[in-house]
Amino acid sequence: MGIRDDHFWAKFLGIAPVDWNVPGVSVRPHVGLSGYCGLWCFRHQDRTVVSAPRGWVDHLEKKLEGCEPDELLDEAFLMGLLGGEFERLIGPAFQGCLDPVGFRPARSADVRFVGPNDAAAVDQFHAECGPGGWETGGLDEVKHHLAAYFQGERLVAMAGYRPWTEIAGDPCVLTHPGFRVSGCGTAVVSAVVEQGLREGRLLLYQTLEANRSAVQIALKLGYRQYASHVAVRLKSETPSNAPVQGHDPARDPIPGPPIAHAIRHPRGVDRTH
């Protein structure tokens, strides 16, 4: 797996990169997920990192002594661990990583990046995919490289690059319901990934493991699974009857500012394409 991915996720989750080589469980206060009222249980190799609100860290460290890494991806285990504080679980999710050398582009002459003259086609596509499609596909968070697949003048699939940090981000994709399983989604994601690689970006990929079509797009383009993770929404920032803890800089696992809202609720947390 990529060294850049190891360093990115270590910083995002508040551990040292070498920790990925040591089996076990880590509990850390949110760094990349600062402000999220929930747990993120992230399993890479034989280590699971639990990213949690600061008020939960001491409580979870005691509860999870001797816990196996796999248990933290199990809904029944997490419900028992959290009791009445458990609101809902999202996942498991597929987290992909891409070695630029292993990228397998799926180019198509029908794909191009959209411009001002495509506004009407984009609006029609947006309407035809339904009110929730745009947001569910993640296109509402796209900042760069919006690619589209055209059949004649009709737009049938779109993908874009959504930044998590200045150097890392992931593609998101939405295909018209009438054109799924046609290769259109793969082609537009390929265009976005190829442009991101040209710019030297770290290309992530995140989707629910149950979304087999989205996972297959990643695998076709050369991604490999880096991690599995689940998110659990909590009802409160601290366990019931636990004292509210103040911020202690000595507990910060990495000096410097956190990655500011790299997953804005829940792209990686409460929603995945």
C-alpha positions in Angstrom: 0.0 0.0 0.0 1.1 3.6 -0.6 3.3 5.5 1.9 1.3 8.7 1.0 -1.9 6.9 2.1 -0.3 5.7 5.3 0.8 9.2 6.2 -2.5 10.8 5.2 -4.7 8.5 7.3 -2.3 8.6 10.2 -2.5 12.3 10.3 -6.3 12.3 9.8 -6.8 9.9 12.6 -4.2 11.1 15.0 -1.7 8.2 15.1 1.9 7.7 14.0 2.3 6.1 10.5 4.4 3.3 12.0 1.3 2.3 14.1 -0.3 0.7 11.0 2.3 -2.1 11.3 1.3 -2.9 14.9 -1.8 -5.0 15.5 -4.3 -3.7 17.9 -6.8 -0.9 18.7 -6.2 2.8 19.1 -8.7 5.4 20.5 -8.0 9.0 19.5 -9.9 12.3 19.8 -11.1 13.5 16.4 -8.5 15.2 14.3 -9.8 15.1 10.7 -13.4 14.7 12.0 -13.3 17.5 14.5 -16.9 18.5 15.4 -18.5 15.2 14.4 -20.7 13.7 17.1 -20.0 10.1 16.4 -17.3 7.4 16.3 -15.4 6.4 13.2 -13.9 2.9 13.4 -11.2 2.6 10.7 -9.6 -0.8 10.1 -6.3 -1.0 8.0 -4.3 -4.2 8.1 -4.4 -5.5 11.7 -5.1 -2.1 13.4 -8.4 -0.4 14.0 -8.4 3.3 15.0 -11.4 4.6 16.8 -11.8 8.4 16.2 -14.1 9.8 18.8 -15.3 13.1 20.4 -12.8 14.0 23.1 -15.3 13.4 25.9 -15.5 9.7 24.9 -11.8 8.9 24.7 -11.0 7.9 28.3 -14.3 5.9 28.5 -13.6 4.0 25.3 -10.0 3.3 26.2 -11.1 1.5 29.3 -14.0 -0.3 27.6 -11.9 -1.5 24.7 -9.0 -3.0 26.6 -8.4 -6.4 25.0 -10.8 -5.8 22.2 -10.1 -7.4 18.8 -9.8 -5.0 15.8 -12.5 -6.8 13.9 -15.1 -6.4 16.7 -15.2 -2.6 16.1 -16.8 -3.1 12.7 -19.6 -5.2 14.1 -22.9 -3.5 14.7 -24.1 -5.8 17.5 -20.8 -5.3 19.3 -21.0 -1.5 19.0 -24.6 -1.4 20.1 -23.6 -3.3 23.2 -20.6 -1.1 23.8 -22.5 2.2 23.5 -25.9 1.2 24.9 -28.5 4.0 24.8 -25.9 6.5 23.3 -25.9 4.5 20.0 -28.0 6.3 17.3 -27.2 4.5 14.1 -24.4 2.9 12.1 -23.3 3.7 8.6 -21.2 1.2 6.8 -19.1 -0.8 6.4 -17.4 1.4 3.8 -14.8 0.6 1.2 -11.8 2.9 1.4 -9.6 2.7 -1.7 -6.1 3.7 -2.5 -4.5 4.2 -5.9 -0.9 3.8 -6.9 -0.4 6.1 -9.9 1.6 3.4 -11.7 -1.3 1.0 -11.4 -4.0 3.4 -12.8 -6.0 1.8 -15.6 -7.8 4.6 -17.4 -11.1 3.9 -19.1 -11.1 6.7 -21.7 -14.1 7.6 -23.9 -14.6 10.1 -26.7 -18.0 10.8 -25.2 -16.5 12.3 -22.0 -15.4 15.8 -21.5 -15.2 18.4 -18.8 -18.3 20.6 -18.6 -18.2 24.3 -19.3 -20.6 27.3 -19.2 -22.4 26.2 -22.4 -23.4 22.9 -20.7 -25.6 24.5 -18.0 -28.9 23.5 -19.6 -27.7 19.8 -20.0 -26.4 19.8 -16.4 -29.7 21.2 -15.1 -31.7 18.5 -17.0 -29.5 15.7 -15.7 -29.8 17.1 -12.2 -33.6 17.0 -12.5 -33.8 13.6 -14.1 -31.7 12.0 -11.3 -34.2 13.1 -8.6 -33.9 15.5 -5.7 -31.6 13.4 -3.6 -29.4 12.0 -6.4 -27.1 15.0 -6.7 -26.4 15.2 -2.9 -26.2 11.4 -2.4 -23.7 11.1 -5.2 -21.6 13.8 -3.6 -21.7 16.2 -6.5 -22.8 19.0 -4.2 -19.3 19.0 -2.7 -17.4 19.0 -6.0 -14.9 21.9 -6.3 -12.9 20.8 -9.4 -12.9 18.8 -12.6 -16.6 18.1 -13.3 -16.6 15.6 -16.1 -19.7 14.5 -18.1 -20.6 11.6 -20.4 -22.7 12.8 -23.3 -24.9 10.7 -25.6 -25.5 13.2 -28.3 -26.6 16.3 -26.5 -27.9 14.4 -23.5 -25.8 14.1 -20.3 -26.1 10.7 -18.8 -23.3 10.5 -16.1 -21.2 13.0 -14.2 -18.2 12.8 -11.9 -16.1 15.4 -10.0 -13.2 15.8 -7.7 -14.1 16.6 -4.1 -11.1 17.9 -2.0 -10.6 16.6 1.5 -7.4 18.6 2.0 -5.1 20.7 -0.2 -3.4 17.6 -1.6 -6.0 14.8 -1.2 -9.5 14.2 -2.4 -11.8 11.6 -4.0 -14.0 11.3 -7.1 -17.7 11.2 -6.7 -20.1 10.0 -9.4 -23.7 10.0 -10.4 -25.2 8.1 -13.3 -28.6 8.5 -14.8 -30.9 5.7 -13.6 -31.5 4.6 -17.2 -27.8 4.3 -18.0 -26.3 2.4 -15.1 -24.1 -0.7 -15.7 -23.2 0.8 -19.1 -19.6 1.9 -18.3 -20.6 5.6 -18.3 -19.8 6.0 -14.6 -16.4 4.3 -15.0 -15.5 6.6 -17.9 -16.3 9.9 -16.1 -14.6 8.8 -12.9 -11.5 7.8 -15.0 -11.4 11.3 -16.5 -11.5 12.9 -13.0 -8.9 10.6 -11.5 -6.6 11.0 -14.5 -6.7 14.8 -14.1 -6.1 14.6 -10.4 -3.0 12.4 -10.9 -1.6 14.9 -13.4 -1.8 17.5 -10.7 0.0 15.2 -8.2 -3.0 14.7 -5.9 -3.5 11.8 -3.5 -6.6 10.1 -5.0 -8.8 8.5 -2.3 -12.0 6.5 -3.0 -14.9 5.9 -0.6 -18.2 4.1 -1.0 -20.3 1.7 0.9 -19.1 -1.9 0.5 -22.7 -2.8 -0.3 -22.6 -0.5 -3.3 -21.0 -3.1 -5.6 -21.2 -1.0 -8.7 -19.2 1.8 -7.2 -16.7 -0.6 -5.7 -16.3 -2.2 -9.2 -15.6 1.2 -10.8 -12.7 1.6 -8.3 -11.3 -1.8 -9.0 -11.5 -1.4 -12.7 -9.5 1.7 -12.5 -6.7 0.1 -10.5 -7.7 1.0 -6.9 -7.1 -1.5 -4.1 -8.9 -1.6 -0.8 -6.9 0.2 1.8 -9.4 0.0 4.7 -12.9 -0.8 5.9 -14.6 1.6 8.3 -18.0 2.2 10.0 -19.4 5.4 11.4 -21.7 5.5 14.5 -23.7 8.5 15.3 -23.9 9.2 19.0 -26.6 11.0 20.9 -24.2 13.1 22.9 -20.6 14.4 23.0 -19.9 12.6 26.3 -21.0 9.2 27.7 -24.0 9.4 30.1 -23.0 10.6 33.6 -19.4 11.2 32.4 -17.8 14.5 33.4 -17.2 17.0 30.6 -13.5 17.1 29.8 -11.7 20.3 28.8 -9.1 20.4 26.1 -5.6 19.3 27.2 -3.0 20.1 24.5 -0.7 17.4 25.9 -3.2 14.8 24.7 -3.0 16.0 21.1 -1.4 13.1 19.1 0.0 15.5 16.4 1.2 19.0 16.9 -0.3 21.7 14.8 -3.8 22.4 13.6 -6.2 19.6 12.8 -7.3 18.8 9.2 -10.3 21.1 9.1 -13.5 19.2 8.4 -11.9 17.1 5.7 -15.0 14.9 5.7 -17.8 17.4 6.0 -20.2 15.3 7.9 -20.3 12.7 6.5 -19.0 12.1 3.3 -17.0 9.5 4.9 -19.1 9.4 7.9 -22.8 9.7 7.3 -23.0 9.3 3.6 -21.0 7.6 0.9 -21.7 7.2 -2.8 
